[in-house]
Amino acid sequence: GFLTLQATPTDFIITGSADGHLKFWKKQEQGVEFVKHYRSHIGAVDGLAASHDGSLCVSISRDRSVKVYDVLGFDMIMMMKLPYTPGAAEWIFKKGDAASKLAISDLNSPTIHIYDVASGSEEPITSLGSLHASPVTVLRFNAAANTVISSDAKGFIEYWSCDDFKHPAAAVKFSMKMDTDLFALAKAKTTARSLEVSKDGAQFAAFCADSRVRVWRFATGKLRRTYDESLEAAHELQRSGAQQFALDDMDFGRRYAMEKEIRAAGDSIPTPNALFDESGNFLLLPSLLGIKVINLATNALPRLLGKPENTERFLRIALWQGLPKKVSSEDASLCASPTSACLCCLLAFEPTRSSASYPPIRFHVATPLLPGFCLPGSCLPGQCPNPCWCVRVEPCSTRSGPACPT
């Protein structure tokens, strides 16, 4: 089954699976088209990262192998065999940089190794052993600030510059971590399972091991929002009887039991994540009820996607946003400036959308245009210049082109 996926700004979607397979999919006017398949690793694809400009992709595995791909050419251009087991990988360069720097953490030590892929060398240009005291589990590049955000197995979060690998004083508004909330995970005795950064670099979000999603402001390191997605919170929400979240008791019991199985499965299922839309005003996160679309400015929940689909559990999502190359007359009549958004999810048992699930984990693709939801753009909170957006999710049986992947 599928374990991870990435959507790139170059209109590609890349998936990695538990049996070491990597697949490239190309975003089309409607849905996606399969492009190429690699048998990349002996073990599972444990990490997948695309560069900020969408030109490169890297996959890592516990078999100690690293594979680098040219996304636009969907070709493997480099292979490395590491003397250590990789824990996380992230590209830390922007378009135009002389070096194509790749950061890979050691699963069993606090060291982060930096490679220059453009040089073709398998030797790191430097190794950072003093940033963390525990193995680094998550790395995320903030391109707007030219800074890496890293988090370790003890929950400590660090910022470091991609130029000199030191504290990025010019990019932040604090000089001491004690003035921030970057110790929040360590205080709660939890860790970040995934990190995502908004497009403008002003915020980042962590889906944590305690089933809470935390959102920080990057410059100040202060917590902005915390959302509780624990089983206890879901049970309390069901008892409250709120109409937007209420489920039939049998339906809730089924989802609750599946949730327990998923949380007991550990690393054999995709790591959940929470990500921002292009405007940074909305946060999308998978939950027991479906995919929540949260307005961060008003703290409201204007959309809840997939609630009726009670046989699936959304696990990991990737959002592609951009203007389609062609616009049909039907779309043009619906909206003055139509936009196509591809929402890729990891779900269960849903053959008509596009995701991967539990169990088995499959890859599905949904292309909704959300009412009142800005895709893309940065309109004022609660306002959308395109009030005529419609929801459209086409079943595989009626969609033109190749059949949906399973």
DAPEZI-V29974 format. One record per residue. N is the residue number from 1. PHI is phi as a letter, one per 40 degrees, with the letter a starting at -180 (* if undefined). PSI is psi in degrees with one decimal (NA if undefined). OMEGA is omega as a letter, one per 40 degrees, with the letter a starting at -180 (none if undefined). Layout:
N,PHI,PSI,OMEGA  N,PHI,PSI,OMEGA
This chain:
1,*,164.5,a  2,c,143.1,a  3,b,-30.5,a  4,a,161.8,i  5,a,158.1,i  6,b,139.4,i  7,b,129.8,a  8,b,156.5,i  9,c,-7.2,i  10,c,20.0,i  11,g,24.8,i  12,b,150.3,i  13,b,129.0,a  14,b,131.4,a  15,b,145.5,i  16,b,144.7,a  17,b,172.3,a  18,c,-17.4,i  19,b,15.2,i  20,g,8.9,a  21,c,142.9,i  22,b,133.9,a  23,b,140.7,i  24,b,133.6,i  25,b,141.2,a  26,b,128.9,i  27,c,126.4,i  28,b,178.2,i  29,d,-37.4,i  30,b,116.1,i  31,g,-154.2,a  32,b,158.4,i  33,b,132.2,i  34,c,136.3,a  35,b,-54.8,a  36,a,154.5,a  37,b,132.1,i  38,b,138.9,i  39,c,86.1,a  40,c,-38.7,a  41,b,154.6,i  42,c,-40.2,i  43,c,-163.6,a  44,c,154.0,i  45,c,99.8,a  46,c,-17.6,i  47,a,144.9,a  48,a,130.5,a  49,a,138.3,i  50,b,146.5,i  51,c,162.1,a  52,c,-34.9,a  53,c,-0.4,i  54,g,11.5,a  55,c,-28.0,a  56,b,153.5,i  57,b,147.7,i  58,b,142.6,i  59,b,142.9,i  60,b,158.7,a  61,a,159.8,i  62,c,-8.9,i  63,c,5.7,i  64,g,19.1,i  65,b,148.9,i  66,b,129.7,i  67,b,133.7,a  68,b,137.0,a  69,b,143.1,i  70,c,110.4,a  71,c,-46.8,a  72,c,-32.3,i  73,c,-0.3,a  74,f,57.4,a  75,b,142.1,i  76,c,124.7,a  77,b,-10.8,a  78,a,143.6,i  79,b,140.2,i  80,b,142.1,i  81,b,115.3,a  82,c,150.9,i  83,c,5.0,i  84,a,167.5,i  85,c,121.5,a  86,c,143.7,i  87,b,-43.7,i  88,a,154.5,i  89,b,147.4,i  90,a,136.8,i  91,c,135.6,a  92,b,49.5,i  93,a,160.0,i  94,b,165.3,i  95,c,130.2,a  96,h,-14.8,i  97,c,145.6,a  98,c,-36.9,a  99,b,137.6,i  100,c,81.8,a  101,c,135.8,a  102,b,126.0,i  103,b,130.1,i  104,b,127.0,i  105,c,154.9,i  106,c,126.4,a  107,c,-27.0,a  108,b,8.2,i  109,a,166.2,a  110,c,0.9,a  111,c,139.0,i  112,b,124.9,a  113,b,135.4,a  114,b,126.0,a  115,b,150.6,i  116,b,99.9,a  117,c,-32.8,a  118,c,-27.3,a  119,c,-20.1,a  120,g,-1.3,a  121,c,143.1,i  122,c,0.0,i  123,c,136.5,i  124,c,145.3,i  125,c,-24.3,i  126,a,160.7,i  127,b,129.4,a  128,b,109.0,a  129,b,-5.1,a  130,b,-1.1,a  131,c,-39.2,a  132,b,158.8,i  133,b,-9.1,a  134,b,163.2,i  135,d,136.6,a  136,c,126.2,a  137,b,-25.2,a  138,a,136.7,i  139,b,137.3,i  140,a,132.9,a  141,c,126.1,i  142,b,96.9,a  143,c,-36.3,a  144,c,-32.5,a  145,b,-0.3,a  146,f,44.9,a  147,b,147.6,i  148,b,137.0,i  149,b,124.3,a  150,b,149.6,i  151,b,142.6,a  152,b,-176.4,a  153,c,-10.7,i  154,c,-2.6,i  155,g,5.4,a  156,c,134.6,a  157,b,134.7,i  158,b,148.7,i  159,b,140.6,i  160,a,143.0,a  161,c,145.9,i  162,c,-11.4,a  163,c,-57.4,a  164,b,2.6,i  165,g,28.7,i  166,b,-179.3,i  167,d,127.3,a  168,c,74.9,a  169,d,-35.8,a  170,c,-17.4,a  171,c,-9.0,a  172,b,168.1,a  173,b,27.6,i  174,a,154.0,i  175,b,-21.2,i  176,b,136.9,a  177,c,-21.9,i  178,c,-19.7,i  179,c,4.3,a  180,b,-178.7,i  181,b,26.1,a  182,c,-6.5,i  183,c,5.4,a  184,d,-41.4,a  185,c,-41.7,i  186,c,-40.2,i  187,c,-36.3,a  188,c,-0.2,a  189,f,47.2,i  190,b,176.8,a  191,b,162.1,i  192,c,124.6,i  193,c,-26.7,i  194,a,155.0,i  195,b,139.3,i  196,b,142.6,a  197,b,139.9,i  198,c,158.8,a  199,c,-35.6,a  200,c,-1.4,i  201,g,5.5,a  202,c,-18.9,a  203,a,158.4,i  204,a,152.2,a  205,b,143.2,i  206,b,130.2,i  207,c,115.8,a  208,b,163.0,a  209,c,-19.6,i  210,c,15.9,i  211,g,25.0,i  212,b,144.2,i  213,b,122.3,a  214,b,137.6,a  215,b,125.5,i  216,b,152.8,i  217,c,126.9,a  218,c,-48.2,a  219,c,-37.9,a  220,c,-17.3,a  221,g,15.7,a  222,c,143.2,i  223,c,133.5,i  224,b,-46.9,a  225,a,152.8,i  226,b,130.1,a  227,b,126.5,a  228,c,113.0,i  229,b,26.4,a  230,c,164.7,i  231,c,-35.3,i  232,c,-41.9,i  233,c,-38.7,i  234,c,-38.4,i  235,c,-42.2,i  236,c,-38.0,i  237,c,-39.1,i  238,c,-38.9,a  239,c,-27.2,a  240,c,-25.1,i  241,g,15.5,i  242,d,129.2,a  243,c,-38.3,a  244,c,-27.4,a  245,b,-9.0,a  246,c,137.3,i  247,b,156.2,i  248,c,142.0,a  249,d,-40.0,i  250,c,-41.0,i  251,c,-44.9,i  252,c,-41.0,i  253,c,-38.3,i  254,c,-45.2,a  255,c,-37.7,a  256,c,-42.0,i  257,c,-40.3,i  258,c,-37.9,i  259,c,-40.9,i  260,c,-41.5,i  261,c,-42.6,a  262,c,-44.0,a  263,c,-22.0,i  264,c,-12.5,a  265,c,-20.5,i  266,g,-129.9,a  267,c,-1.4,a  268,c,-2.9,i  269,b,162.9,i  270,c,145.0,i  271,c,126.0,a  272,c,154.0,i  273,a,163.2,i  274,b,130.3,a  275,b,162.1,a  276,c,151.9,i  277,c,178.4,a  278,c,-30.4,a  279,c,-21.8,a  280,g,-0.1,i  281,c,-20.7,a  282,b,144.7,i  283,b,129.6,i  284,b,129.0,i  285,a,139.1,i  286,c,140.9,a  287,a,177.4,i  288,d,-29.8,a  289,c,-18.3,a  290,i,-161.0,i  291,c,117.2,i  292,c,133.9,i  293,b,105.0,a  294,b,129.4,i  295,c,110.0,a  296,c,-25.7,a  297,c,-42.1,a  298,b,-9.6,a  299,g,27.2,i  300,c,165.3,i  301,b,84.5,a  302,c,-22.4,a  303,a,142.7,i  304,b,104.3,a  305,c,134.8,i  306,g,12.0,a  307,d,-40.8,a  308,c,-17.6,a  309,c,82.7,a  310,c,0.0,i  311,c,-2.5,a  312,b,155.0,i  313,b,110.4,i  314,c,130.4,a  315,b,-57.2,a  316,b,138.3,a  317,b,152.8,i  318,b,135.5,a  319,b,121.2,i  320,b,129.5,i  321,b,134.2,i  322,i,165.7,i  323,c,134.5,i  324,c,152.5,a  325,c,-32.2,i  326,b,147.0,i  327,b,123.1,a  328,c,160.0,i  329,c,-31.2,i  330,c,-44.8,i  331,c,-40.4,a  332,c,-32.5,i  333,c,-20.7,a  334,c,-33.5,a  335,a,142.4,a  336,c,-36.1,i  337,b,78.9,a  338,c,150.2,i  339,b,146.5,i  340,b,128.0,i  341,b,132.2,a  342,b,114.2,a  343,b,111.4,a  344,b,125.8,a  345,b,157.0,i  346,b,108.3,a  347,b,-169.7,i  348,b,136.9,i  349,f,19.4,a  350,b,100.7,a  351,c,-9.6,a  352,b,-9.0,i  353,b,-153.5,a  354,a,100.3,a  355,a,-176.9,i  356,b,153.1,a  357,b,-169.3,i  358,a,128.6,d  359,c,157.8,e  360,c,168.2,a  361,c,120.2,a  362,b,161.8,a  363,b,123.2,a  364,b,155.4,i  365,b,128.1,i  366,b,141.5,i  367,b,76.0,a  368,c,146.8,i  369,b,114.0,a  370,c,127.9,i  371,c,128.3,i  372,g,10.6,a  373,b,123.2,a  374,c,110.7,i  375,b,105.6,e  376,c,-171.1,i  377,h,173.9,a  378,b,62.1,i  379,c,172.9,i  380,c,147.2,a  381,d,130.2,i  382,g,-5.2,i  383,b,142.9,i  384,b,129.6,a  385,c,-11.1,a  386,b,79.4,a  387,c,-4.3,a  388,b,17.6,i  389,c,145.6,i  390,b,157.5,i  391,c,128.2,i  392,a,112.2,i  393,b,111.1,a  394,c,131.6,i  395,c,153.6,a  396,d,-32.9,a  397,c,-22.8,a  398,b,-5.8,a  399,c,134.3,i  400,c,158.6,i  401,g,-166.9,a  402,c,156.4,i  403,c,154.2,i  404,c,144.3,a  405,c,151.7,i  406,b,NA,none
